Amino acid sequence: MNQKWPTGSRNQEDLKNLAGNPDLISGIYNYCDRWCQRCPFTSRCMVFAMEEQQFDNPTAHDLNSEAFWQTISDSLQATLEMLQEMAEEQGIDLDLLDVEADMEEQRRLEEETRNHACARAAEAYAETVDAWFDSVKDLFVEKEDELNLRVRVNILGDDPHEEAASIEDAVEVIRWYQHQIHVKLFRALHGALEERPAILEDFPKDSDGSAKVALSAMDCSIAAWGELYRHFPMAEDDILDILVHLDRLRRATEQEFPDARAFVRPGFDEVEL
């Protein structure tokens, strides 16, 4: 039996229905870390609902299946249709846009962003993380052997399972945010170059929101490295160097985006009364 997939118009209707759902938090997905497994707001996120809806069929997760690419195609078509409608409502003729000039400007902004000290430091951090984990594979094997021995010996008051869970969680956090710090910082820096201060003076800046996500990722990463520092005393010097680099990046980001910490992210930083 062939699976029937929704047409673009049907997807567009679904998108509109989701957008109008009062239970969903508007824009919460714009300033999240995409770690849905640890997020308490998945039931109130439109992007999560869309992914659940679009990929509820197992074959739709398979990049080699026709269903996967059909789902992507339908989503793209629905988005383009909505974009066209919005442009028409606002009197914008998409055919008159100077695409070539806009692309040239975007290339210039991307180059400027890529060369920013914070962007370079974030990229260097991601590379350092890979290098560190490659260099300490033996340490993790030794730690695993040590923990297994302690389980067998069963010393009163010793909890190797808790230590193993702490190490595993720290590694998971570091790896999750390793590249995201650079991605979110790049978005913040790039956005700051595009923003018009005179127009946005009385409104929260999207760049501050992205910078706050990056700062949060740095905070979590620093805490995670602190855990590894405690469990691997033989690697303290290297871990300390990484912590110093990450803390300097955090301070530089706070200096570049002084209002980022105060940015109120929908859902995450709002207290419902």
C-alpha positions in Angstrom: 0.0 0.0 0.0 1.4 3.4 -1.0 1.6 6.0 1.7 -0.2 9.2 0.7 1.5 12.4 1.8 -0.2 15.8 2.2 0.0 18.3 -0.6 1.7 21.7 -0.1 -1.6 23.4 0.4 -2.5 20.9 3.1 0.8 21.5 4.8 0.2 25.2 4.6 -3.2 24.8 6.3 -1.5 22.7 9.0 1.2 25.4 9.5 -1.5 28.1 9.9 -3.5 25.9 12.4 -0.3 25.4 14.4 0.6 29.0 14.3 -2.9 29.9 15.7 -2.8 27.4 18.5 -3.0 29.4 21.8 -1.3 26.6 23.8 1.9 27.1 21.8 4.4 29.7 23.0 5.0 32.1 20.1 8.7 32.2 19.0 10.0 29.9 21.7 12.0 28.0 19.0 13.9 31.1 18.0 16.1 31.1 21.1 16.4 27.5 22.1 19.3 25.1 22.1 17.4 22.4 20.1 18.0 19.8 22.8 14.4 18.7 22.7 15.0 15.6 24.9 15.8 17.9 27.8 13.3 20.7 27.1 10.2 21.1 29.3 8.5 23.1 26.7 8.2 20.6 23.8 4.4 20.3 24.2 4.2 24.1 23.6 6.7 24.4 20.7 5.4 24.8 17.1 8.6 23.5 15.6 8.5 20.3 17.8 4.9 19.8 16.9 5.6 20.2 13.2 8.5 17.7 13.4 6.2 15.2 15.3 3.5 15.7 12.7 5.7 15.5 9.6 7.9 12.6 10.8 5.5 10.4 12.6 6.0 7.7 9.9 9.3 5.7 10.5 10.2 5.8 6.9 10.1 9.6 7.0 13.3 9.6 9.1 15.2 7.7 6.5 17.2 10.0 4.2 17.2 7.3 1.5 13.4 7.0 1.5 11.1 8.7 -0.9 8.9 9.6 2.1 11.6 11.7 3.8 12.3 13.8 0.7 8.6 14.2 -0.1 8.0 15.5 3.5 10.8 18.0 3.0 9.5 19.0 -0.4 6.0 19.5 1.0 7.3 21.6 3.9 9.3 23.8 1.6 6.4 24.3 -0.8 4.1 25.2 2.1 6.6 27.7 3.4 7.1 29.3 0.0 3.3 29.6 -0.4 3.0 31.4 3.0 5.9 33.7 2.1 4.2 34.6 -1.2 1.0 35.4 0.6 2.7 37.5 3.3 4.6 39.4 0.6 1.4 40.1 -1.3 -0.4 41.3 1.9 2.5 43.8 2.5 2.7 44.9 -1.1 6.1 43.4 -1.7 6.9 42.2 -5.2 9.5 39.4 -4.7 10.3 39.5 -8.4 11.6 43.1 -8.1 14.1 42.3 -5.4 17.8 42.8 -6.3 18.9 39.2 -5.4 22.4 39.6 -6.8 23.1 42.8 -4.8 21.6 41.3 -1.7 23.7 38.1 -2.0 26.8 40.3 -2.4 25.9 42.2 0.8 25.3 38.9 2.6 28.7 37.6 1.6 30.3 40.8 2.9 28.5 40.5 6.2 29.4 36.8 6.5 33.0 37.5 5.9 33.0 40.3 8.5 31.3 38.0 11.0 33.6 35.1 10.3 36.6 37.3 11.1 35.2 38.7 14.3 37.4 37.8 17.4 34.4 36.1 19.2 33.6 34.0 16.1 37.2 32.9 15.7 37.5 32.1 19.4 34.3 30.0 19.3 35.5 28.1 16.3 38.8 27.5 18.0 37.0 26.2 21.0 35.1 23.6 19.0 38.3 22.4 17.4 40.0 22.2 20.8 37.2 20.0 22.1 37.7 17.5 19.4 41.5 17.5 19.9 41.1 17.0 23.7 38.8 14.1 23.4 41.0 12.5 20.8 44.0 12.8 23.1 42.4 11.3 26.2 40.7 8.2 24.9 43.1 6.1 27.1 42.1 8.1 30.1 38.4 7.3 29.6 39.3 3.6 29.2 41.3 3.7 32.4 38.5 5.5 34.2 35.9 2.9 33.0 38.2 0.1 34.2 38.5 1.8 37.6 34.8 2.3 38.0 34.1 -1.3 37.0 36.6 -2.5 39.6 35.0 -0.3 42.3 31.6 -1.8 41.4 33.0 -5.3 41.9 34.8 -4.4 45.2 31.6 -2.8 46.5 33.1 -0.5 49.1 30.6 0.9 51.5 29.8 4.6 50.8 31.4 4.5 47.3 29.0 5.1 44.4 30.9 4.5 41.1 27.5 4.5 39.2 26.9 8.1 40.3 30.4 9.1 39.2 30.0 7.4 35.8 26.6 9.1 35.3 28.3 12.5 36.2 31.0 11.9 33.7 28.6 10.8 31.0 26.4 13.8 31.5 29.3 16.2 31.4 30.6 14.7 28.1 27.1 14.9 26.6 26.7 18.5 27.5 30.1 19.5 26.2 29.5 17.7 22.9 26.0 19.1 22.5 27.1 22.7 22.8 30.6 22.3 21.3 29.6 23.6 17.8 26.4 25.3 18.8 28.3 28.1 20.7 29.9 29.1 17.4 26.6 28.8 15.4 24.6 30.9 17.8 27.4 33.5 18.2 27.8 33.7 14.4 24.0 34.4 14.2 24.2 37.0 16.9 27.2 38.8 15.3 25.7 38.6 11.8 22.4 39.8 13.1 23.9 42.8 14.9 25.5 44.0 11.7 22.1 43.9 9.9 20.1 45.6 12.7 19.1 49.2 12.5 19.6 50.8 15.9 17.3 53.7 15.3 14.4 51.4 14.4 15.0 48.8 17.1 15.8 51.2 19.9 12.6 50.4 21.8 12.5 46.7 20.9 14.5 43.6 22.1 17.2 42.8 19.6 17.2 39.4 18.0 21.0 39.4 18.1 20.8 39.7 21.9 18.5 36.7 22.0 21.0 34.6 20.0 23.9 35.8 22.1 22.0 34.8 25.2 21.6 31.2 23.8 25.3 31.2 23.1 26.1 32.5 26.7 23.8 29.8 28.2 25.6 27.2 26.2 29.0 28.5 27.5 27.6 28.5 31.1 26.5 24.8 30.7 29.8 23.9 29.1 31.9 25.5 31.8 30.0 23.7 34.5 30.5 20.4 32.5 34.2 21.0 32.1 34.3 21.6 35.9 32.9 18.1 36.4 35.6 16.6 34.2 38.2 18.6 36.0 37.1 16.9 39.2 37.1 13.4 37.8 40.3 13.5 35.7 43.0 15.1 37.9 45.7 13.8 35.5 44.2 16.1 32.8 43.8 19.2 35.0 46.2 21.4 33.1 44.6 20.9 29.7 41.1 21.2 31.1 42.1 24.4 32.9 43.4 25.9 29.6 40.0 25.1 27.9 38.1 26.6 30.8 40.2 29.8 30.6 39.6 30.0 26.9 35.8 29.5 27.3 35.6 32.0 30.1 37.4 34.6 28.1 35.0 34.0 25.2 32.1 34.4 27.6 33.4 37.7 28.9 34.1 38.9 25.4 30.5 38.0 24.3 29.0 39.8 27.3 31.1 42.9 26.4 30.0 42.6 22.7 26.3 42.1 23.7 25.9 43.9 27.1 22.1 43.5 27.0 22.1 39.8 26.1 21.7 38.5 29.7 18.6 40.6 30.2 17.0 39.4 27.0 13.7 37.7 27.8 13.3 34.5 25.7 9.7 33.5 25.1 8.8 30.7 27.6 12.3 30.1 29.0 12.7 33.5 30.8 9.0 34.3 31.3 7.2 33.6 34.6 3.6 32.8 34.1 1.3 34.1 36.9 
